[in-house]
Amino acid sequence: MARRQHVTLTVLAVTVFLSLVYFMSGSRSKADYGYETTHNDVFDPSDYDTLAETPSGSDGLVDASKPSLDISDRILTGGSIAPKLANATAKAELGRASWKLLHTMMARFPEKPSDDDSLALKTYIQLFARLYPCGECAAHFQKLLRKYPPQTSSRNAAAGWACFVHNQVNKRLKKEEFDCNNIGDFYDCGCGDEEGKGNGKGEGQGEGEKKGEGEGQNKDGIHLDMDRLKKGEVNMAVTFKDGVILGADSRTTTGAYIANRVTDKLTRVHDTIWCCRSGSAADTQAVADIVKYQLELFSMMNGKAPTTQTAGAIFQEICYANKDRLSAGLIIAGWDERHGGQVYSIPLGGSLHKQPYSIGGSGSTYIYGFCDANWREGMEEAEAVNFVKEALKEAIKWDGSSGGVIRMVVLTAKGADRHLYLPDTDYKVRYQ
């Protein structure tokens, strides 16, 4: 009998122990097992109750295998951080660039995003609103987000939401509103790698700005943002008795905005072979770097310096092979023992032209008459320098996209000689 009582007590003790373990484990929070709550602990519940997304079959829980963002409501929904931006020009440029970024981002967003993708976009938009460099603009944008929360269930939903919110801003600024059903006609993300997907809602050009009907569109229906490609400048190269002279202004512009006042547009590709660059700065710099490498390799393998004609042929081969991808206008000039001073020009399209002198850039349209009237063959170096300087001064005077200092390089049998003239002295004094 005593043995049976002992066994019964043992069973009861084990049962009590297991019960205690069960209740203790059940009292622990789900977070202790790696689970997270729904998206509402990332976004303010009062603002996003209607947007709370719960993955099917999860009973309100997110898969424990997904990483935790650990971002509090206060970080995402706090007030704007930046102070007021008083400069109206800077504010407008900032707005255009920001809308372009947002519309391009929506156009590149997946059509069927994952939960993490949607959450990432929502979080980015909230943080973007807080960190926007214009304080009063950020505060207004945050109000819009509270009233019209971001829609991130698909690419079309995100792009449509961005267009709608953009229109709310345009309405406030009394600017023209977009037809969101045809937003792709105004904003093209340039998504050439996703044929048929880039027609929805592409990059913006700014508040209230849009392309004219058919403008910037080729026969294939591909939109070309020509405003982005226009870089104001003027450059030229001329032959003279003992060699060649290249000259250029120093202003680089993007639309009406002066991006750089002291750009050096004269690029050395070999000892006595240089080039003037106009068009897209990135494109022309990349091409010049490639040609410089090829000419150094040529010189090393052949044991002699390349000719200007060789340099021009390499430039032309690259530009023509990539004529649909590059926005590059180049002038190649140099001196070599075989041909003396030579000038070659490569306009858009990649054709190669040998000329006694060549001018390029937006400012060139103002000085064709001046150059035709004043250039003559066989000039002395001093005459040629003065001719180039006066021509560039005229272009700077009349072209709003040209300006800054005047840089020159004189290429002869003696090598390269750099010149620098500043507007402070009306370009009369040489500083280099």
N, C-alpha and C positions, 0 to 999 in steps of 0.2 A: 504493500500500500504506500509506504514511504517512497519507494522507487517511482511509482506512478505520479505522486505529487511533485517529485523533483523534475520529472520530464515535463509535466504541465507548466510548472513555473518557468522552466527554460524556454518553452515555446512562447509563453506570454511575454517574457523579456525580449525575445527576438522580435516579436510582433510590435511591441511598443517602440523598440529601437528603429525599426524600418519606418514606422509611422512618423516618428520625429524627423528622420532624414527626409522623408517625402515632403512634410509640411515646411521644413526649413528650406529645401530647394525650391519649393513653389513660391516662397515669399520673396525670392530674389527677383530683381527686375530683368526684363527681357534684354536690356542693354548689356547685362553681365554676360550674356551668351553670344554677344557679337551682333545682336539685332539693333536696328535703328528704328526710330519712329518714322512716320510718313513725312513727306516734304514740308509739312506745316511747321516743323521745328527749324526750317531754313528760312521760310518766308513768313511774314506777319499774317497770322490767321485772319485778322479783321479785314485784311485787304485781299486775301487770296483763298478764301473759303471755297469759292466756286471753281478754283483751279487745282485743288488738291487732287493729286493723281495717285491711285493705289494700284500697284501691279496685280493683275488677276491671279487668284489662287494663293495670295500671300497673307490673307486675313489682316490686312492693314499693316503688314510688316514688309520692309525691304530686305531683299536677299542679303544674308550675312556676308556673302563673298564679295559684295561691293564695298569699296572704301568709303569711309566716313569723311564728309567735308568739314564737319566741326566748325561751321560758321554760324554765329549767333544772329538773332533777329536784329539786334542793335547795329551790327556791322553793315547789314544789308539795307536797312530802312532808316538809318540815321540821316541827319541833314546834310546839305551840301558842304563840302570842305573848303573849296577855293573861295577867295574874296571876289568882290565885284570887279568886272572887267570894263574899264571905262573907254578903251580904245575901240571905236566903232569899226574901223577897218580890220583890226585883228579879230574882233568878234565875228565879223562876216566871213572872213577866211576860215576861221575855226569852225563855224557852222557848216560851211560847204564841205570841208574835209571830213567832218564828223558824220554828216549824212551820207557821204560817199562810202565811208567805212561801214556804217550800219547796213545800208542797202546791199553792198557787196557781200557782207557777212550773211544776210538773209538769203541771198541768191545762191550762196555756196552751202547752205545748211542742208542736211540730208532730207530727202522727201519722206523717209520713214525713220525718224531718229529713235534711238534708244532712250530709256528713261534717263540715263546719265547725260546723254546729249541735250535733252530738253532742259534738264536741271542746270547744266553748264551754261546754256544760253540765257536762261532766266537770271542766274546769278551774275553773269557778266553784265547784263543790261542794268541790273540794280546797282552794281558797283560803278558802272560807267556813269550813271546818273549822279552818284555821290561825288565822284572824282573829276567830273567835267570842269575844265579850267575856268569857265565863266560862272561865277557864283549865282547870279540872278537867273541865268539860263538853266543851270542845274536845278534850282528850286522849282522853276516852272515845269521842267521835264519830270521831276519827281511827282508833281501833282498829277501830271498826265498818266504816269505809271500807276498811281493809286486809283485813278478813275478808269483807266483802260489797261489792265494788266497785260504783260507780254503773252502772246499766243505762240507756243512752240511745239505744237503737236505735229507739224509738218513744215516743209519748205514753203508751200503756198500760204499756209496760215501765218507763218512768221513774216513773209514778205508783205502779205496783205495788211498785217498789223502795223508794220513799219511805215507803209504808205499812208495808212489812216492817221497814225500819230504825226507823221510829217505834215499832213494836211491840216491837222489841228494847230501846228506851229505856224504854218503859212497863213491860216485864217487869222491868227492873233496878230501876225505881222502885216496883214492886209496884202498878201501876195497871192499869186495865182495858184489854184489848187489842181492837183493831178486827178486824172481819171484812173482809179486804182484797177479797173478792169483791163486797162491797156498800159499798165506801168512799165512793161517791158519795152515799149516804144521810146520811153524816156531814159530808162536806166538799163544798161546792159553790163552784166558782170564780166564780159569777156571770157566766158567759160568755154573756150574752144575745145577743151579736153573732154567736155561732156555735151556732145552734140545733141541738140534737142532739149537740153535741160537749162540752158542759159537764157531762155526767152521769158522767164517768169518775172523775176523781180531783181533787177541788177543794181549796179552801183549808181549812186546819186551824184549829181553835179552841184547840189546846193539847194538851198531853200528857194523854191519857186522857179528854178532854172530848168529848162528842158530844151531838147533839140528841136529844130524845125522839122516839119514833115518831110521825110526823105533825106534830110541833111546828114552827111557823114555815113551814108549807107551805100554799099556797093551792090552789084547785081545779085550777089549771093545772099543779100539780106543781113550781112554782118555790119554791126554798128562800129564806127570808128570815132573815138572821142578826139577830134582834132584839137580842141582847146588844150588838152593835156599834152599834146605833142609840140605845140608852138613855143619855141624858145627864142626870144628876141635877141638879136646880135648883129654884128657886121664884121666881116673879116675879108682879107684880100691877100694876094701874092702877085708880085710883079718881077719881071726880069729886067736886069740892067746890064751895063757893059761887062762887069766882072762877076756877076752872080745873080742872086735873087734876094728879094726882101719879102717877108711875111709880116702882116700886121693885123691887129684885131683890137676891138674894145674889150671891156672886162665885165659887162653886165650880163647876168643870166636871169631870165624872167620865166615865170609860169603864169600865163595869162597876164593880169594886171599887177601881179605881185612880183617884186624884185627879190629873187631868192639869194643872189650873191652879187655884190658890187665889184669884187676884185678877182673874178675868175681868170685864170691863165688859160686861154684857148689855143695857145701855140704849143704843140706837143712834139717833142723830139722822138723820132723813130730810128735815127742813126746819126752819126757824127755831123754830117752836113745835109741831112734830109729831115725835114720837119713837115708838119701838117697843121692846117687850121680846121677846127671842128665846129659844125653847126648842126642843129637838130636836137635830138635827145642826147643829153649829156652821158647817160649810162651806155647808150648804144655806141656813140663815137669813142668813148674811152675804152670800151671793150675791144672794138675793132683795132684801135691804135695799139693797144697792148699786144694783140695777136701779131700784128704786122711787125712790131718792134722785135718780138721774139724770132719771127721768121727771118728778118734781116740779119740779126745777130748770128743765127744758125748758118745763113748763106755766107756771111763773111768768114766764119770759122771754117767752113767746109771748103771754100774756094780760095782762101788766103788773100782775098782782096775785098775792097769796099763795094757794096752794091751800087748800082746806078739809080738815079731818080726814076727812070723808066721801069726798072724792076720793082721798086717800091710801089709805084702807081699800079702796076699789073697785079700785085698781091692785094692791094686795097680793093681794086676793082673786082677781083675774083670773089672776095668775101662779100662785098656789098651786093653784087649781082646774084650770088647764090642765095642770099637772105633778103632779097629786095622786098618781100612781103612781110618781113618781120622787123626790119630796121627803119628807123627814122633818122637818117644820117646823110648830111651833105658835107663833103670833104674837099679841101684843096691841099694838094701835095706839091711841095716845092723843094728843090735842093740843088746842090752843085756837085758835079763829079768830073773826073779828069777826061772822060770820053766825050761828054756832051756839054760841059759847062753848066750854066744855069738853066733850069727847066721848070715849068709850071704845068701841073695837071689838075683838072677838076673832075669830081665825081658827084653829080647831083643825085637826087632821089631816083631810084630805079637801077643804079649801079653801072651806068655807062661811063666811059673814060674819055676825056677830051684834053688834048694838049693845046695850050693857049699861051700867048705872050704875057698876058696878065689875066687874073680871074678874081671876081668878087662874089661874095655869098652872104647869106643871112638876111634877116628882115630889113636891115638898113641899106642893103645893096640897091634896092629899087630907087633910092633917092640920089644915087651918085653915078648912075650909068652915063648920064650926059657929061658930068664933070670928068669922069675918067676918059671917055672918048675924046673930049676936047683937049685934055692936058697930058695924056700919056704919049710918049714917043719912044721909039726903039733906040737902044744904045745910050741911055742916060748914064751920067756919072752917079756914083754912089750918093753923094750929097743931094743931087737933084731927085733921085729916086726916093730917098728917105723923106724929103719934103713933100713929094707927090703923094706918098702913102699917108703921111700925117694929115695933110690937108683934106684928102678924100675921106678919111675916117672922121675928122672933125665935122665935115658936112653931114655925114650919116648920123653922127651923134646929135647934131643940132636939130635935124628934122625927124628922126625916128625916136619915138618915145620908148621903144624897147631896147635901144642901144645907149650906152653911156659908160661912165667910169673912166678908168685910165686907158691910155693907148700903149700897147705892148708891140714891140717889133723884134725881129731877129734877122740879121743880115748874114747870108751864107755865101762865102767865097772860098777861094783856095786856102785862105788863112784859117778857116773854120767858122764857128758861129759867134756872132757878136750881138748881145741883147741890148735893146733900148727900152726905156720906160719914160713916159711923159704924163704929167699929172694935170688935171683940169684947173688946179689952183693957179697955175701960171699960164693958162690958156694953151697948154701943151707946147710951150715954146722952149722950156728948159729940159734937157735930158738928165735924168736922175740915175741912169744905169748904163 
